[in-house]
Amino acid sequence: MKTRFPKILYVALFLLIAAGVRADLVVGSKTDIELAGMGKMAMSGEQCFRPDRSYTRMTTTGISGMSAESVEIIRLDKEVQWVVFPAQTKYAEIPFAEIKEIAAALDTIKPQSGGYTWATSFTKLDSSMTVAGIACRGFAGKAVGVKADDPTDTSIIEFKQFFASDFDGEKELKAFRDAYKTATGLDDRFFSQIQENPMLQQYGEPLRQLAEKVDIQAGTPLKTSFVIKVSKDPMGVSGTKKLGGNVLLKIENEITSIKHNTIEDSLFEVPASYTKSELGPAMGM
């Protein structure tokens, strides 16, 4: 299989996938990601959806301060996904058949504990929050891992998610999400994406436990805060341990708007002048 789907680069793109039934559904979002050894990056943009297709345009600003724009087009009707790079006038094509292979391989990964003994908790937040003008209820989860042979070696996973129900567009969001999962086998929910990330395999078991609690919550998450902190230097440079204090991964995602607009048909097609390329070269890798 030549193409590898860039899951870590498109965490934000899979958090909410949807389609419109009146005018097209347009969802605005922003995501901040901090990753040990790679610094911080910020992503913002809009996703435009119809029942059988979606168009997502994101601007990503990296640690250098430079910005790059990328486009993703999902066509359920053609069973294909395109990753488009306007600056290079190139695009990569990912057939659903390849995504199914990746999803099947990910399903064989067994959750790991990383040698830690984990204790997890999940609570309902007393305070509510308004996200994109929609009232949400909040939940928080935490997992604390301690190495049996070294109690100073700890890892902490913390998250908060704010859910909403019965808002304008929710049924459309769920319909497209379910259709995409049926077509590709890929689960686009936040915790599924996190669990399937190869660099986080050692946290698979606590993430699975937290995901079980999240999955039974009614509604759609509109805001997520997630962090993994470790006592050891995640880059292995410093021998000093900081109890649960070094950030390995931090993600802040929020839906900023949900509205209906009429979208041009051409947005759901790759421009005819663009050159087809493998995903790596198209990204400049």
Stockholm file with secondary structure:
# STOCKHOLM 1.0

chainA/1-285         MKTRFPKILYVALFLLIAAGVRADLVVGSKTDIELAGMGKMAMSGEQCFRPDRSYTRMTTTGISGMSAESVEIIRLDKEVQWVVFPAQTKYAEIPFAEIKEIAAALDTIKPQSGGYTWATSFTKLDSSMTVAGIACRGFAGKAVGVKADDPTDTSIIEFKQFFASDFDGEKELKAFRDAYKTATGLDDRFFSQIQENPMLQQYGEPLRQLAEKVDIQAGTPLKTSFVIKVSKDPMGVSGTKKLGGNVLLKIENEITSIKHNTIEDSLFEVPASYTKSELGPAMGM
#=GR chainA/1-285 SS CCCCCCTGGGHHHHHCCCCCSSSEEEEEEEEEEEETTTEEEEEEEEEEEETTEEEEEEEEECTTSCEEEEEEEEETTTTEEEEEEGGGTEEEEEEHHHHHHHHHHHHTCCCCCTTEEEEEEEEECSSCEEETTEEEEEEEEEEEEEETTEEEEEEEEEEEEEEECSCTTHHHHHHHHHHHHHHHCCCCSHHHHHHTCGGGGGGHHHHHHHHHHHHTSCSEEEEEEEEEEESSCTTSCCCCCCTTTEEEEEEEEEEEEEEEECCCGGGGSCCTTCEECCHHHHTTC
#=GC SS_cons         CCCCCCTGGGHHHHHCCCCCSSSEEEEEEEEEEEETTTEEEEEEEEEEEETTEEEEEEEEECTTSCEEEEEEEEETTTTEEEEEEGGGTEEEEEEHHHHHHHHHHHHTCCCCCTTEEEEEEEEECSSCEEETTEEEEEEEEEEEEEETTEEEEEEEEEEEEEEECSCTTHHHHHHHHHHHHHHHCCCCSHHHHHHTCGGGGGGHHHHHHHHHHHHTSCSEEEEEEEEEEESSCTTSCCCCCCTTTEEEEEEEEEEEEEEEECCCGGGGSCCTTCEECCHHHHTTC
//
